[in-house]
């Protein structure tokens, strides 16, 4: 039976998780209380994103051996994946209390703090991990991430290149250098690091995401959006709402002065919702870029492209026919690009479903508005404004969902 456990380790190291799970189940059928096997099984489930199964195995293993620090570490990882960061901190602190010399535990705590945008505390935890192993690559990467967000960019890059010296084959470090170089504004150099990361690990999603962003950054408008996006990502949830509220108040004040200033501000705000799906549309047409997009990205780009084409065709046709329903269709098609282009932004399935529901209601209201306009041969005020009211609700709900996840 020991051979089964050894085989499971090999499969786990090769990322062949389902085969490892099957092998471990065979082993546990004979030795159900083997904590080592339960630990490995929980790791397989976590890596396979089968979180409930992982949680059940972790709890069973902790009931057998509550003094195994690795199990508390896995519980922290599970809680982190569920975005229960406070609970995750409690469990990782338990792991460290049992075995305070494992750099991985401090790296996990540092990552938890980074998710909560507590950059100084994250830096402290990463450095605590490095005190036990100055060459730990994960701690070096997280330390650099914290330093970058604390505006100590030179020290951040020094740390990343130091990590690369220890292990030039580490795809994760190459990808991190690419992201930080992209954030610093050098998309061409970032592309080089993302290419290197993908050469070393063709399946790295972190590198693929970065490569896609760097390719889109060749357009100056998208570079401006990236600067805004990186800036907002460094802000806490409350500060993000303060900024959004400030922009809204500014639009009202500017509107009192000039309608054109208000229009310009509206275009800027709308662009933050549309620039990602529209840039994905261009990337989708790139023979190489399309392979960097997820299935959701490809579908969203197609939806937005179809709506954009519909809006343009209806607008041109209206100019020649003077039919009000075509003008309404032109406006609604352009408006629907916002929810259709962003309804998959939340990470949680529940968040996605909420936005899809509001999007469906908005689309039905838009269809009703077009039909009402065509029927009466004039624009119905209530029918015309209803989709915009729903769009406003959509944007508020989206910001709430994103701020809760950030």
Secondary structure, 3 states (H helix, E strand, C coil): CHHHHHHHHHHHHCCCHHHHHHHHHHHHCCCCCCHHHHHHHHHHHHHCCCHHHHHHHHHHHHHHCCCCHHHHHHHHHHHHHCCCHHHHHHHHHHHHHHCCCCHHHHHHHHHHHHHCCCHHHHHHHHHHHHHHCCCCHHHHHHHHHHHHHCCCHHHHHHHHHHHHHHCCCCHHHHHHHHHHHHHCCCHHHHHHHHHHHHHHCCCCHHHHHHHHHHHHCCCHHHHHHHHHHHHHHCCCHHHHHHHHHHHHHHHHHHHHHCHHHHHHHHHHHHHHHHHHHHHHHHHHCCCCHHHHCCHHHHHHHHHHHHHHHHHHHHHHHHHHHCCHHHHHHHHHHHHHHHHHHHCCCCCCHHHHHHHHHHHHHHHHHHHHHHHHHHHHCCCCHHHHHHHHHHHHHHHHHHHHHHHHHC
